[in-house]
Amino acid sequence: MDDWLEQRLKGEAKRRWWLWLLGGGLVTAGPILGIVLIVIVAAVFLGGFGSGIPGPVTGTSPPMGTSTARAIEWLPAVDASAPGLPNALGLAVIAQASGGAVYGDRSYCVQGTQEQSSGLRCRSALGHGWKNLGESYGLTGINGKDVTLPSHASGKSPHTVRWNVSIGLGRLAHTLATDPVLHTALSRFHRETQTPPGWVSSGYAVTIRPDLASYRHAQMAAWAMAPWSASRYADPNGERDWIFVVAAAPVGPAWTIEWAPPTTVCSPVRNTGTVGETVTKSGKGKKPTPTKTVTTTGTKPVCHVVLHDLTGHALELPVRVYATLKNGHTVGLHDSALDSAVPVWPGGTVFGWQVHLHQVQSVTAEWPGVTDTMPWPPISGQGLGKVRHVPVTKAVAHWWRDIQVASHKTGVPADWIASTMMVESGGQPGAGGNGFAGAFGLMQVEPAIARRLPGYTLGARQHPAENLVLGAELLRENYQIFHSWRLASAGYYGGAGAVEGAGVTPGMSWNQAARRLNVVPAPGAGNVDTLAQYVEIVASTARVVAQFHR
């Protein structure tokens, strides 16, 4: 009995000891585990729709559609960093280097001695026969091999807005001072500042020219600091949410930049008259020597000098920005540079204020003599998920306002977005069945692709208006590679790598490319059309849409 009691007491003591150890561990580790859990949840939260929240939260600026519009937010920094340099040129360089994203770093890589690539395709190609050459950092794409990067000990980094813009555009201004011809100066600037040594940069200057041209009219982008819910911006508990706008218009002083040296063009000389023959003799026994006498009449050649200059006006921030509500009332948006209540990432300048998002109808920016208005992304009233075989005109009409918004944000023609939507989903927002895995929505955007697009937020693929924007951004990305909407659609269907693998090169005519695109991409995934057939279907649908919305 005593032995049994002793064993029982020992077992009870051992059990209490383990309970005490477990309890003490929970008391000690509980707060730590709670903090870890909070961090994980916050990371998931902010990694999704948190990309629409300013820099103090994410460290980067929110996605805002076109790289042109995103670059505009750095207009004050450009004005302050390179006096005398046209700010439109500085913004065009930022748009090319980083798309206006503070952390828009680019990779450069090479395969052998011929093929070279940069950007996202370079990152994905590493380890598959490609060699990494280096990276460029921040807004102006500064390369660490040619420019000394600041150390972390200095309290700066290559992504510091003021440092990056001042160094990058300062070097551009110096290059232009020593070589005023913009075409050659830009190539030299790209070679010496933005890219690793030995990189081929002959086409860089040409890509800047259309960016400069894009700043010949007002530019504006707007977004909200709010999550999507049920195909609309959520207004939790009826609270107001922040709406932000960046805008600029060419209303400042005029500027002129020499693109290439002037050339002299002369008209050809026109000679008129008669041709006669005279005979001359020189001494006895000499044979006559025939000579031709030409009588000419006419005028001297006319010459004139052809200038190859780029002209424009300095971009200015709007003097007033406001949101128009559905009841006709307006709400003024405040300039963050003048009102510290507007939350903004370091270095940025935006107009913003808190409003009931579901009441907003449009956003307007005003300059002296210029006004620009963009529709607020509309709330989709009803879905078409259960409707089958919707006629092109009816489905496109239902989503037309959302399509126009996507076109405004990305620069992709609205007809081409609409035709892609019809080919991909027939205008059905629930196409794909599973909104979290696989291609889904109006534009059938895949999760992995969506996450690297500028307009990605958590839930964007599941909401029609943002799904359209994501698809349009992918089309624009492909267009920037191939310089053709048809080839952009081929890349949309099979991937840019499949188009390049077929031997298609940027700028190739469609007649040449179509012969090389007679392949079905990923047939195991259910595809039956060849790349060329898919493109022809999109093009023919676009013609129908264009006729309907002409």
Secondary structure by P-SEA (a helix, b strand, c coil): caaaaaaaaaaaaaaaaaaaaaaaaaaaaaaaaaaaaaaaaaaaaaaaaccccccccccccccccccccccccaaaaaaaccccccaaaaaaaaaacccccccbbbbbbbcccccccccaaaaaacccccccccccccccccccccccccccccccccccaaaaaaaaaaaaaaaaaacccaaaaaaaaaaccccccccccccccccaaaaaaaaccccbbbbbcccccccccccccbbbbbbbbbbcccccbbbbbbcccbbbbbcbbbbbbbbbbbbbbccccccbbbbbbbbbbbbcbbbbbbbbbbbbbbbbcccbbbbbccccbbbbbbcccccccccccccbbbbccccccccccbbbbbcccbbbbbcccccccccccccccccaaaaaaaaaaaaaaaaaaccccaaaaaaaaaacccccccccccccccccccccccaaaaaacccccccccccaaaaaaaaaaaaaaaaaacccaaaaaaaaaccaaaaaaacccccccaaaaaaaacccccccccccccaaaaaaaaaaaaaaaaaaac
